[in-house]
Amino acid sequence: MPALFEITQDILEAYDTLVDSDGELSLEAEGKIAAIAAIQNEKLDSYFYVIRKAEMEEAAAKAHAEQWQKKAAARRKAIEWLKNAVQTHLVATGAAKVTTPNGNTFAVQKNGGKRPIIWRETAIDLPQLPIEYTKVVKSIDADAVRRDLEYGDELPFARLGEVGHHLRLR
């Protein structure tokens, strides 16, 4: 049986024949048009059902995707909770690294990067702030504050905190 695109030209030719004959067709032409119409209807029905099936599968896939996204979010929260529990235990017991008999390793390590600045709760008066702690837009230059805090200067509005931790599993 021909594909839908293969009968398109036949349908157009049958239409031209119908128009050219002022609606008066021979039995042969009527039979040909009826056969083409039957093929067309069968093909269009097939396309209809395939499209509907694809739409239902698409809807099901979207529903599954939503379910999996919810499951992924729940798993992410569980992972964070479990890691936090292990990290809290290891920090409390002073164990920086533990390897189980099965070879699984838990290591509490400091985060890389710069030490965070912990701002004191006193209000910062930007116009009165020394120029070396400001940028052109008159915002606090955290790098300058950090530099002086690391150098040992005492600043009334900030102090250095400790670098955070993260848990690495291998």
N, C-alpha and C positions, 0 to 999 in steps of 0.2 A: 504494500500500500504506500502511496507517495506521502511525503512529509507535507506539512501545512504550507511551507514556503514553496514547495513544488507545484501546488495546485493554484497558487495565486494567479499566475498567468492564465491558466485555464478558466478561472472565474472571470477575469477581466475580458477574455475573449468571448465567453458566453454572454456577458453583459452587452458587449458590442453587438453580438449577433441578435440579441433580443431587441436592442434599440434600432438596429438597422432594418429589422423586419417589421417594425411598427407593431410589435406584440404578436405577430402571426408567425409561429414556429412550426417547422416540420416535425413529424413524430420523432425523427432521428435526432434533431436538435433538442427537442423536449427531453428525450431520454438521456442525452449527454448532459444537459443542465441538471436534470434530476440526479444523475449519478454523481456529478461534481458537488451538488448540494448535500447529498448524503455523506460523501467523503468529508466535505467541509464541516458538517455538523458533528460527525464522529471525531474529527481532529479537534474542533473547538471544545467539545465536551472533554476530550482527553486533556487539553491544555487547562481547562477549568479545574478539573479534579487535581491535576498536578500542582496548579497554583494554590488551590485550597490546602492541599497537603503541605506544601512548602510554608504557607502562612501559619498553619497549626504547628508545624515543627519549629518555625521561627518563634512563635509565642511560647512554646514549651522551652526552647533554648533560652529565651529571655528570662523566663521564670526560674530556670535552673541557674542561670547566671546570677540573678538576684539572691537566690538561696546560697550559692557558693560565695558571693560577696559577703553575705551576713556570716557565713561560716568562717570565712577568712578573717573578718573583723573580730569575731569571738575568739578564734585561735590566736590572733595577735594579742588580744587582751590577756588570754591565758598564759601565753609565752612571757609577756612582760611581768605578770604576777609571779610566775614560777621563777624567772630569772631574779626578780627582786627578792624573793624569799631565799634563794640560794645565796645571793650576794649579801643580804642582811646577815644570814647565818655565818658566812665566811668572815665578814668584817667583824662581827661580834666575837667570834672565836679567835680572831687574829690570824687566820689561815689565809695567806695570799693566794695559794695554789694547792689544789687537791687533785690527786689522780686516783681514780677508783681501781679496784683489782681488774676490772674489764678494760682498763686503759683509757677511760673517759676522763678528760681533764677539765676542771673548772679553775679559772684564774681571775682574780679581781685585780684589775689594772687601772692605773690612773689614765684619765683621758689625756690626749695630747693637746697641744696648743697652749695658749696664754692662760695664766691664772685669771679667774674672774674677779672683777671689781665688785665689792659689796658696798653699795652706797649707804652712808649713814642716814638716819632719819631726819637730820637737821635740814632745813630748807637751804637750797643753794641760790644765792643771789647772783645771777649771771652778770649783771653790769659790774659788780664788785669783784668778780673772779679774776685772778691774775691772768694776764694775756697768754702766758705760756701754757695754760690749761684750757685754752679756747681755740676754736677754729674760726675762720673768717665769718661764718654764719653765726658766730657767738653761741655755739653749742659746746658742751663739755668735750674736750679732747681726751678720750679714754686712754689713748696710747701715752699721752704725757702724764696723766694721773698714774697710770700703771708704772711707767718708768720711774717716777719719783717715789712711789710706794715701794717698788722693788729696790730702789737705791737706799731706802730706809727712812725716808721722810714721813713725818706724821702729818696727815691732812685731816682737817676737821670734818670733811664731808664724805670721806671714803676710806676704806681699808681693803687689803687683799684677802680674798678667801682662799680656800683650798681647791685644788683641781678635783673635779668629780671622778667617779668610778664607772666602769661598765663591766659587764660579765662576758667573757669569751669562752665559748665551748669549742672543743676540738675533737 
